[in-house]
Amino acid sequence: MATIATLTQKADGNLEGTLATLNVTAPIVLVPNARKAKDNEPDYRVISRKNGFELGAGWNRISKTTGEEYISVSLSAPEFGTIYGNVAPGEDPNKKVIIWNPAS
């Protein structure tokens, strides 16, 4: 699986970094969804830091195999269609990555 973003955990709960695919390189931020009112609404909004465009959303999940928490993301834009991924720990404790999770 390919790493499509590198993120830094911020003190305010945001995850900031860069989305990088074959066609797109864009600064992004995952912002906790403070307006979440229902369980099925996303826990995070994925926003382009360049223009404020909302690229997608993220949901807190728990791995069935390890019991670890992670964030499942869905990103969508005309330049790349829809991409699914998971936020996973990076090599540095303050870093995270989005791993591409291609649809089966």
N, C-alpha and C positions, 0 to 999 in steps of 0.2 A: 504494500500500500504506500502511496506517495504522500509526503508532507506538502500541503498546499498553503499553509500559513504558519508563521512563527509569531507568538504572542507573549507579552509581558503582563504579569498580574500587577495591577495597581492597587494602592491602599483603599481606594473608593469602591473596589469590587469590579471595576472595568478591566477588560482584557484588551490591550492595544497591540497592534502589530501590522503585518503586511500579508495580504493574500497574493499568492504568486502561482499562476497557472501558465500554460504554454502561451496563452493569448493576453492575459491580464496580469498586471501588477498594480495593486491598489492598497493604500493605507486603510485599515479597518479598525473598528472598535466593537467589542461585544459589551453591551450595556445592560445591567440588570433591569428587568421590566418592572418598574415601580407601579405601573397601572394594572398589573395582573389581577383580574377579578374572578377568573374561573380556572379550574384545574387544567383544562385543555389548552389554555393560552400559554404562549411561550414564556420561559423564565428569563430569556435574554433577547434583545434586538441586536442585529448585526447591521452596523451603520458604516457607510463610506466616510472616512475622515476628510476626504477631498471635497465632497460636495453635499454631504448630509443625506444622501440617498440611502434608503433602507434596502439592504441586500438580502436580508433573511432573518432567521430566528433560531433560537437554541432552547432545548429542553433539558432539564436535569434528569438524568437516568441513573440506574444502578445496574452494573454488570451482573448477568445471571451466573457467570462462571467464577468471578472473583469477589463479587459483593462490593467492588469499588464504585464510587460515584464518578460520573463523567458527564459531559455536555454533548448532546446530539444536535448537530446543526444542519440546516437546510439553507442554501444560498441560491439566489436566482437573479439573473440579469440578462439582457439581450445579448451581451458579448459572449456569454458562456452557457446559457440555458440554466438548468438546475443541477447543483452539485450537493451531494450529501457527504457529511463528514462527522468525525468525533473529535472533541477536544481532549487531548491526552497530555500527561506530564512531559516536559522537555528534559534535557540533560541537567539544566540549572533549575533549582527549586522554584525560582521566580519566573521561569519561562514555561510556556505551554505551546503545543503545536496543534494544528488541525490536520488530521489524517483523513485523506480522501476515502470515502466508503462507497465504491461504485454500486449502483443498483444491480441486484442479482438477476 
